[in-house]
Amino acid sequence: MKYFKQEDEFKLESYAKENSTTIPKYLDELERISHLNTNSGRMVSGWEQGRILSTISKMIRPKSILEIGTFTGYSALCLAEGLQNGGQLISLDINPEWNKIAKKYINQSPYHDSIKLIIQDALEYLLKDKSHYDLIFIDADKERYSQYFEICLDLLNSGGFLLADNVLWSGKVLHENPDKTTASIIEFNRMVYQNTRVENFILPIRDGINIIRKLQ
Ligand SMILES: C[S@@+](CC[C@H](N)C(=O)[O-])C[C@H]1O[C@@H](n2cnc3c(N)ncnc32)[C@H](O)[C@@H]1O
């Protein structure tokens, strides 16, 4: 439940941003460019979610991060802020056009040596991946969230965190006759909740982030 009036929402968002540590210029520009130069600007994490990802990553201090769904690189740049010295973030996507934008902005950032972009279908990549990660962010094709979860759980170190975006799917998870994509997200959330290898918390901000911790 919100503690403020609906009509004050935008003003309060601006107030929150103005009273929070200023973010790097390249992130503000990348958010703007993601809206201007792609037809899918809505997908970019943006300031609020970006700061949450950055803060979580800084609390974990991961050595290795895997991201499924680069888009224009905004979330990768935010997650990379928490990497340990010498740590690495691998980000997967299938869209070469959006990848060019990601590359350009990553090259302008202090993280150009720590972020590796791979253009490949995520499932194809994951099925051959033998690495282990401290933090995984799932933010790609929703129909495969459950498959990604099962594979990623084995790639995640004990005590590691897996974050999954869009788990409230614009509120459609409440629909009685959900469409295929919504049904996949409902199934994913159920699967996580029932899995005894993890504990989780759905953070109901923006489109919902499922924060999942691997127990052992
Ligand atoms: C919501 S966007 C990612 C947004 C980004 N994480 C951010 O917060 O700025 C989802 C991305 O997943 C990618 N994607 C969709 N299906 C994929 C697949 N099978 N393998 C890898 N990436 C995929 C899309 O091309 C798109 O760039």
The ligand as an SDF file (V2000), in Angstrom:
LIG
                    3D

 27 29  0  0  0  0  0  0  0  0999 V2000
   13.6610   -6.7670  -20.7740 C   0  0  0  0  0  0  0  0  0  0  0  0
   14.9930   -6.8060  -21.9020 S   0  0  0  0  0  0  0  0  0  0  0  0
   16.4010   -6.7160  -20.8490 C   0  0  0  0  0  0  0  0  0  0  0  0
   16.5300   -5.3820  -20.1760 C   0  0  0  0  0  0  0  0  0  0  0  0
   17.8440   -5.1630  -19.4610 C   0  0  0  0  0  0  0  0  0  0  0  0
   18.1570   -6.2530  -18.5740 N   0  0  0  0  0  0  0  0  0  0  0  0
   17.7360   -3.8840  -18.6610 C   0  0  0  0  0  0  0  0  0  0  0  0
   17.2550   -3.9670  -17.5280 O   0  0  0  0  0  0  0  0  0  0  0  0
   18.0780   -2.8000  -19.1330 O   0  0  0  0  0  0  0  0  0  0  0  0
   14.9760   -8.4620  -22.4370 C   0  0  0  0  0  0  0  0  0  0  0  0
   16.1060   -8.8330  -23.3860 C   0  0  0  0  0  0  0  0  0  0  0  0
   16.1140  -10.2690  -23.5080 O   0  0  0  0  0  0  0  0  0  0  0  0
   16.5680  -10.5850  -24.8000 C   0  0  0  0  0  0  0  0  0  0  0  0
   16.1830  -11.9630  -25.1050 N   0  0  0  0  0  0  0  0  0  0  0  0
   14.9510  -12.4400  -25.4510 C   0  0  0  0  0  0  0  0  0  0  0  0
   15.0000  -13.7440  -25.6740 N   0  0  0  0  0  0  0  0  0  0  0  0
   16.2760  -14.1500  -25.4650 C   0  0  0  0  0  0  0  0  0  0  0  0
   16.9600  -15.3960  -25.5400 C   0  0  0  0  0  0  0  0  0  0  0  0
   16.3310  -16.5060  -25.8860 N   0  0  0  0  0  0  0  0  0  0  0  0
   18.2810  -15.4350  -25.2550 N   0  0  0  0  0  0  0  0  0  0  0  0
   18.9510  -14.2910  -24.8990 C   0  0  0  0  0  0  0  0  0  0  0  0
   18.3470  -13.0860  -24.8140 N   0  0  0  0  0  0  0  0  0  0  0  0
   17.0410  -13.0000  -25.1060 C   0  0  0  0  0  0  0  0  0  0  0  0
   15.9070   -9.5280  -25.6920 C   0  0  0  0  0  0  0  0  0  0  0  0
   16.6010   -9.4130  -26.9220 O   0  0  0  0  0  0  0  0  0  0  0  0
   15.9750   -8.2900  -24.8030 C   0  0  0  0  0  0  0  0  0  0  0  0
   17.0970   -7.4950  -25.1100 O   0  0  0  0  0  0  0  0  0  0  0  0
  1  2  1  0
  2  3  1  0
  2 10  1  0
  3  4  1  0
  4  5  1  0
  5  6  1  0
  5  7  1  0
  7  8  2  0
  7  9  1  0
 10 11  1  0
 11 12  1  0
 11 26  1  0
 12 13  1  0
 13 14  1  0
 13 24  1  0
 14 15  1  0
 14 23  1  0
 15 16  2  0
 16 17  1  0
 17 18  1  0
 17 23  2  0
 18 19  1  0
 18 20  2  0
 20 21  1  0
 21 22  2  0
 22 23  1  0
 24 25  1  0
 24 26  1  0
 26 27  1  0
M  CHG  2   2   1   9  -1
M  END
$$$$
